[in-house]
Amino acid sequence: MSSTVLRDLDQGLKVVPPLSSSAARLLSTSEAAAEADGDALAMMLEKDPELAIRVLGMAGTSLLGLHTPVASPREACLALGAARLRNVVAAAAVIGQFPGDADSPRFDRHGFWEHCAATGALAYTLALEANEDAELAFAAGLLHDVGRIVLDVYFPRTFLAILRYRDRHDVWIRDAEAGVMGFDHCLVGERVARRWKLPEPIVQAIAWHHQPQRPEASHPVTGIVHVADVLARGLQVGNPGDDAIPMLCEQTLTRLNMDWNVLQRCLEQAELYLVEARAMIHRSLQPVTLAG
């Protein structure tokens, strides 16, 4: 990708709002500093009531934090620790950028987020199997297609052209994105995620989940999200933008030490997580009402 295209893309993406100052500070705090001063993390979260409500709503799920609800930002910070808290903040802050009550006549946004939730739940299960960070994998799976919702919400004319191209040529929506823009939602998502300073493994998964064999896709979570995305499409949960099922990268399966028997076992284990993930995403998409 030429520097000119990237510069023009970054210029256009300036219309996408930054994350809240509290979310940005929480995400930029080093893990060592955060672990050393949990009170400071709690104070940052308390300054952003909307983010705090979203974080507390997510933290109680076994997919992103704890198995029991927490009642306050301070409890969440102490119980989760810095690394897990950043995963929860990343997911909550990004979803908060896209209100679920504003549906689109062009695109099924609720169906889109259901697909993302399913990808996250499957990534969680696969990460457990691979002995990788399961909560990080869930957050990465949940946010893997964020570039597509950015296009729908902030570039509606371009996204409408993409959908028309998809329907006219009967192609995968990613090919339609490339046909209209010269690049796809992965690049859009990566550039936005870097502006938001999301954790690097999540940025990698956003950028390379369709090309996990690339050398840039060095973190295992990228391969896990790739497999989870293919499985979620196969299960037909939600609406990723088309009904195609991409090819599964065999090289990635080998690297994760998985085979089709392992995938079948993970699918069976993921059933309850899928239900929980869908319920969580529906709660997260509700407008936040602040007291008083």
N, C-alpha and C positions, 0 to 999 in steps of 0.2 A: 504494500500500500504506500503510495507516494506521500511525501511530507505535505504537499499541497492539498491533497484530499483530506488528510488528517487535520490540517490547519482549518480548512473550510468546515469540516464536520464539527470540530471543537467550537468554532465560532457560532455555528448554528445551534449547538446544544446549550448555549448560554441562556436560552429561554427556559431550560429546565431548572426549577428552583433548587438551591442548595438544601441540604438537610438542616434541621434546626441547629442552632449554635450548641445546644446541650448535647445533641447526638454527635455532632462533629467533634466536640471536645472529648466525649467518652470514647469515640472510636480512635482518636489520635493519641490518647494516653497510653504510654508504654505499659506492657503487661507487668513489668517489675514494679513500676511506680504505682500502678493500680492495685496490685496485690498488697503493697505496703501501706496503702491509705484507702481502705474501703469506705471510710467516712466521706472522703472527698468525692468518690464516685456517687455515693448516695445523695450528696448535696447537689451535684450536677443534675442528677435525675429529678430531684425534687423541684428544681427550677423550671422544669418543663412538664407541667401536669399532664398534657395530652400524651407525650411520649411515655411518661410514667404509667399511665393507665394502660397503654398498649403493651408495654413491657410486662406489667403485672398480669395482664390477661394471657400472655404467651408463656410466662415463666412456669405456670402451674402444669403445663403439659409435659409428659415424659419425653416428647420429641425435642423440646427446646428448654431444658433446664431441670425442673424438679418434678417429683411425683405428687407433691402436695402444694396447695396454693400458698402464696406469700401475700402478706397484707400491706406491706409498705416498701418503698424503694430501699430503705436501709436493710430490711429483711432479705430482699432480692439480692442486693450486693453481697451481703455476708454469706448467703446460702449458695449463690452461683459461683462466686469468684470472678476474677477479671476476665479470663478467657471466654468462659461461657456467657458472661454478661455482654461482652462485645458481640457475640453471635446473636443474642436476643435483641440487642439494640439495633444492630444492622437490619435484621428482618423487620422489626417493628417500625423503625424509622422509614425504611423504603416503602413498605406497604402503606404507611400513613401519607405518602406523597400522592397516592392514587385512590381517592375516595370511592368506596364501593357503591355508594348510593347514586352516583352519576353514571348511569349505563350509557352505552354507546350504540347508536343505530347501525354502526358499521361492524361492530365486533362484540362478541359475547365475553365481556370482561369477567363476569362471575365464572363462566366456564374456563376462561384462561387461568384464573387464580386456582381453580379446582385442579387443573392439570399441574400447575406448579406445586400445589400442596401434595398431590400424589407423587410427583417426582421427588419432593423432599422426604416423604415418608419412606419411599423405596430406597432412597439414598441412605437414610438412617439405618435401615435394615442391612443393606449391603456393607455399610461401613462397620457395623457390628461384626459381620462375618469376616471382613478383611482386617479386623483389629485396628481400625482407624478411628478418628474423632467423629463419633456419630452425630453429635449435636452440630458440629461445624458442617458436616455433610448435609444435614437437614436444612440448615440456613442457606447453603449454596444451592441445593436443589430448589428450594422455595423461590430463590431470586434468579435462577439461571436464565430465564427468558425476559428479564426486566427491560431489555432493549426494545422488545416488541410492544410492551405497554407504553413505553416512552413514545414510540412512534404513533401509536393510536391516540394518546392524550395530547401530545404537544405538537404533532405534525399530521393533523387529520387529513389534509389534502393529499400528502404524500402517501399516507397509509391507505387511503381510499384507492389511489392508483395502484398500490401493491395488491389489494384485494381484487380489483378488476383484472389485473394482469394474471393473478392466480387462477381466476375463474375462466378467463378467456383462453389461456394456454393450458389449463388443467395441469398445473405444476405444483410442487411443494412450495409452501409459502416462503421458505428461505430462498428458493430460486427466484420467486417473484420479487423479493426484496432486492436481490442482486440485479435482476433485470431492470428494475426501476431506478435504483440508487447507485448501483455499481458496487455495493457491499451489503452485508446483512445485519440482522438485529444483534448478532454477537459483537460486532465492532461498536455499534451504537451503545450497547449495554456496557461494554468494557470501558469506553470513554467516560460515560456517566458515572460508573462505579468508581473509577479512579478520581474523578472530581469529588465524589462523595467520601473518598478515602475509606472505602470498605476494606475489610481484611484481605490481604493478598490472595489467600486460597480461594475466597469467594470470587474475587476479580478473575482469577484464572478459570474457574468453572464457568463463569459468564462468557468469557472470551472464547474458550476452546472446547465446550462440551460436545460440539459436533466434529471436532478434530482432535481427539484426545491423544493421537499418535504424534502430534507435533512436539518438537523439543521444548517449546514454551510451556507446554502443559505438564510441568514437572511434578506438581502436587498430586498425590493419589486421589484426592477428592474430585479432581477434574474427571478422571476416568470413572469414578463411582457415579458422578452426576450424569455422565454420558450414558452409562448402562441404565441408570434409573429412568432417564428421559425416554429411552427406547421402550423399556418395560411399561412405563405409564401410558405411552401411546398405544402399545399393544393391548392394554387393559381398557382403553377407550374411556378413561376417566377425564372429564372436563373437555375443554376445547383449546388445543394449542394453536389453532389457526388453519389446520387442514386435517385430513384423516390418514395421512401417509405414516408409515412406520420406517424410520431410517435404518440403514444397515448397522448392525452391531459390530464394533471394532474387535475382531478376534485378538489382535495384539494387546488391546487393553484388558480383555478377560485374562489372558495369560499373565500379564503384569500384575493383576490383582489376585492371581492364583485361584481363579474361578473357572467353572465349566457350567454346562447347562443343568447338571444335577444340582449344583450350588444355587443357581438362579431359581430353579423350581422350589427349593427349600426356602429361599428368601421370599419368594412370592407368597408362599403359605404363611410364613411368619409375619409378613407385612399387613395382613388383613386388618387387624385391630388398629395398627398405626394409620392405615389409610382412613379409617372412620374418624379417628381422632384428628388427623390432619385436616380433613374436610370441615369438621366442626370448628376447629381453631381458625381456619381461614375465613369462615363465615362470620365468626365473632370479630375477627380483626378488621373486616371490611365495613363494619358498622360505624357510623359517625360517632366520634367521641363526644359525650356531653359532660361539660365541666360543671361542678356544683357551684351554686351561688353566684 
